[in-house]
């Protein structure tokens, strides 16, 4: 019987669906799919400033992407002991390319497969092991994971310390794309309430020196986040982050050859508002300063996405985004992007999904951005828009989560 049950669990995870016999499994996911084209003809070209880690997303995503997750309590004990298994498959495919998942045009991955054990001795905490998305924090507006200590490893999570919760994780590999591996230790402290409706979470990350990498150094980073719930009907997040050496990944592992003289400081504030049932949106302001061997580089980003519902299922969504990079040498790169998207939605709220959008996106960039773009990039002189330093896309996109 145990062997048969194990085979069924493996089959459910592999399929990523609620097949017969998988009814006890929790099925969650995220997905987006669409099609778009450039005003000059041909495939849609997405607009991202060279050197900027993120781009404003609305009407500016050039791929279909799906995450399918299954989870189940394999052993729910009467004394509160619980053994939980979670797995996720992710699929991506570039617009206008042949359907394949083994090359640059498409990818199939297993980004999560991990197990956690809760027991009375842990007093509500758990011990876990595997590959997982671990305590990720992101800005939905530009899909920027500013604090993301995910990876492969093990740890103790949410151990009670009076009113607080302490977590420790040992992680070895951030992702399959990480070129060189290093041991990373991550500490999280949650449950601090400095003011009514406010919560603070603190994080400390240490990256060990990788002995197998010539010229490698150790590094560290620190993150502090304040979340104010109920602000304008939503929440406001104020975040400060600092890292040195390989710690400039600010939760992830940065380049291992960076010494202590390489530093990153990031400040961001993001607000999600829902001031009435019809009017919601998100705002982001961000500044990141890097001190590198070649000099100082600064990334500034400001964006807003307001949404107004005309009825229960009809919205008009706008997005304005500005990114600027001041490199150590050369002129400042700039990109401005605007999107207008009439939308059919499951509800009036800003975060209600699914949404089906018809979008028009326009972007404008300067000569420095064009010169820094990779060949074939939408901003480059030999990209979809040629020597022009502006362009637009039209398309349709479905986005959902459940």
Buried (B, 14 or more C-beta within 10 A) or exposed (E): EEEEEEEBBEEBBEEBEBEEEBEEBEBEBBBBBBEBBBBEEEBBBBBBBBBBBBBBBBBBBBBBBBBBBBBBBBEEEEEEBBBBBBBBBBBBBBBEBEEEEEEEBBBEBBBBBBBBBBBEEBEEBBBBBBBBBBBEBBBBBBEBBBBBBBBBBBBBBBBEEEEBBBBEBBBBBBBEEBEEBBBBBBBBBBBBEEEEEBBBBBBBBBBBBBEEBEEBBBBBBBBBBBBBEEBBBBBBBBBBBBBBBBBBBBBBBBBBBBBEEBBBBBBBBBBBBBEEEBBBBBBBBBBBBBBBEEEEBBBBBBBBBBBBBEEEBEBEBBBBBBBBBBBEEEBEBBBBBBBBBBBEBEBBBBBBBBBBBBBBBBBBBBEBBBBBBEEEBBBBBEBBBEEEBEBBBBBBBBBBEE
